[in-house]
Amino acid sequence: MIQLIQPLVYYALGVLAVAAAPAPSDDAGFRPIFDGKSLAGWETVDPSYWSVADGAITATITKDHPLVENRYPAASWRTSS
């Protein structure tokens, strides 16, 4: 009987230990790569297609400005040494 109860006790203690641990901060180690206002920190071969609209990176392709090659912008950031 003890052999059946012992694993349950260890399991319950483990669950309690995890539940009691403090939750990590939402901002811990987080560095935003998009400010929602500009393309600062972003690189692309042809930036004429790209803009920010309603807080999102947006591409605009028109008949007068067709997309010749599909290239997406990429975040370009450096970590401090």
N, C-alpha and C positions, 0 to 999 in steps of 0.2 A: 504494500500500500504506500509506503514511504517512497518507493521508487517511482510511483505515479505522481505523487504530490510535489516532489522535489523539482522536476523540470517546470511545473506550473509556477512554483514560487520564483524560480530564476527568471522565467519569462515575465512574470508580473513585475519583478524588480527592474528588469531591463526596460520595460515599457514606462515605468515610473521615472527611471533615470533619464530617458529620452524626453519625456514630457516635461520634466523639471528643468531641463537645460534651457538656458536663455536663447531666444531666437536671434539669429544674426541680424544685424542692422540692414535695412533695405539698401543703404548707401555704402555698405562696407566693400571697399575695393572697386566700386562702380565709377566709371568715368564715361559720361555721355559722349557719343561720337557725332550727334546731330542736335543742333540747338533749336530746330523747328522754325528758324527764321532765315537762315542763309546757307550757302554751300561751303562755308568756311571749313577747312579741313578735309574737303573732298576733292578728288582729282578725276578727270576724265579726258579722253583724247580730244573730244569736241564739246566744250561746255555750252555751245549755243543751243543745244537741245534741252538742257536741264534748267530747272528753276524750282523755287519753293512756293507751293500754293496750299493754303489752309493747313500749314504745319507739316506738309509732306513733300518729299522730293518727287518732282513731276517731270515727265518728258513730254515734249510737244513736237509732233511730226506733222508736217503739212504737205500739200501738193507742191508748194514752192520750195519747201525745205524737207525733202524726203530723207529717210534713213537709209544710208548706203551700207553701213555695217553695224551690227548690233553690239554696242559697247555700253556697259553700265558704269556709273561712277563708283569709285571705291574710296572708302575712308582712308585717310592718310594721316596718321598721328604717330608721334614719337613718344617713347617713354623716357623719362628723365633718368640719367645714369647716376 
